[in-house]
Amino acid sequence: MDDGEEVEGDEDWRYGPLGRAGVLKDAETAAPSTAPPVRDAQVPPAEAPAPKPSASLQRSGEVRPRTIWAYWAQGHQQMPQFFQMCVATWQRVNPHWDVRILQKSTVLEYLDEEELPNRFMEMTSHQTASDAVRLGVLSRYGGVWLDVNILVCGSLDQLCWNAITWGQKPAMVFFHPSYGTEALGGQDFVESWCLATKPQNPFFIRWRDTFKELFQDRLNIEGLLKHRLYKGLDLSGFEKLNDDFRGSGMEFREYLAIHAMCHRLLETEPEARRLWRDEFIKINAADTAFRLQMVAQASDMHMAQVLLLEDSRAEKLIEGVPLIKFRTPDYGPLVQLSPSQLKDRRHLLGRLLDPPAQAFRGAAGVGSARATVGMSSIARAGGRRYMAAASLAVLCRGLVPAPSGLPARAGVWSHSPYWPNIPLRGPARPALRPWK
């Protein structure tokens, strides 16, 4: 539960690595002026004081274009250790980017109330609040949004930001091909966990405003399907998601309301559809952010097992992958491990979370500049240039052979000192998000 109190140590994350005013913290205190005093100045007549600008307006001058945004209601220090370590990769791989982790008590320092649902501060769902915040800050400031369960291993500049900065593209989104509709080319299930845009993007402003309207006077997602903004939408991809995660207790058409409102724009607003279709960078999430999940599934393994493989060749599994997205079933076993276990460089995860210094020379990360520079072209090619999951699964199974007579999963278990304390599989917890 969010007690609304700020946690010691949040300052750096609230204002980014450059401090409140966008300068190095050691230089924040300005030197005293050496200009001579002005004598006999005429004092102007007293005027009414100018209205004090809102806190969010004051923040506008501090936010650089290269800013990575995220939200954790209780503050950065209250995140699980694994999430904090994921966040640490963002700036390690992209050291010239600012990172701003907002929390419930600091949101209104960056956004006005009019940019959020009217009962935002009363919302009972941190996930819904996070969705409102991401649309608000991206509409106003631009930059990149990342969920805190994303591990970054490639250059954001090469992934999308150079194209956005140079005016070639206004935004970047990931899509999941398994849940798109035929009418929109299968690329319309737009994920919200990684978004990038220039400020004042009309698509994101409409997305924000539609989401605000949906949650007018609402505190949670219950009954959203009856809202008029849902009427007539083709949510067949969401229904397939419900089928794939049957037993999770989720109604994804409501739970993924931010996705549904994006889909509404694509279906009902021609200009929004044109922007998305013709101008956005669209990246196939199954080929990239979810590649390890696809490999694990094809190998009859858990994703965490793949990450804990003790074989230097495991890096081949993520060649060209700019970031890794962990869903609830993926990170469930990992949050049980200690920081020292997570950072053990004998396995792939440890080398990603705590790499040798030379591994990130040039800020390109494990994916390398060469591998990530062509991500937008890979997306446009529909993923034809990436290795098939089945082929990678063959590689994965060959990295650590199972002992004779044991299934593959048992073989991996026996090669990791951490697996005896981790269940291989388990049902997704209904209170958490199995997809995002």
Buried (B, 14 or more C-beta within 10 A) or exposed (E): EBEEEBBEEBEBBBBBBBBBEBEEBEEEEEEEEEEEEEEEEEEEEEEEEEEEEBEBEEBEEBBBBBBBBBBBBBBBBBBBEBBBBBBBBBBBBBEEBBBBBBBBBBBBBBBEEEBBBBEBBEBEBBBBBBBBBBBBBBBBBBBBBBBBBBBBBBBBBBBBBBBBEEEEBBBBBBBBBBBBBEEBEBBBBBBBBBBBBBBEBEBBBBBBBBBBBBBEEBBEBEEBBEBEBBEEBBBEBBEBBBEEBEEBEBBBBBBBBBBBBBBBBBBEBEEBBEBBBEBBBBBBBBBBBBBBBBBBBBBEBBBBBBBBBBBEEBBEBBBBBBBBBBBBBBBBBBBBBEEEBBBBBBBBBBBBBBBEEEBBEEBBBBBBBEBBBBBBEBBEEBBEEBBEBEEBBEBBBEBBEBEEEEEBBBBBBBBBEBBEEBEBEEEBEEEBBBBB
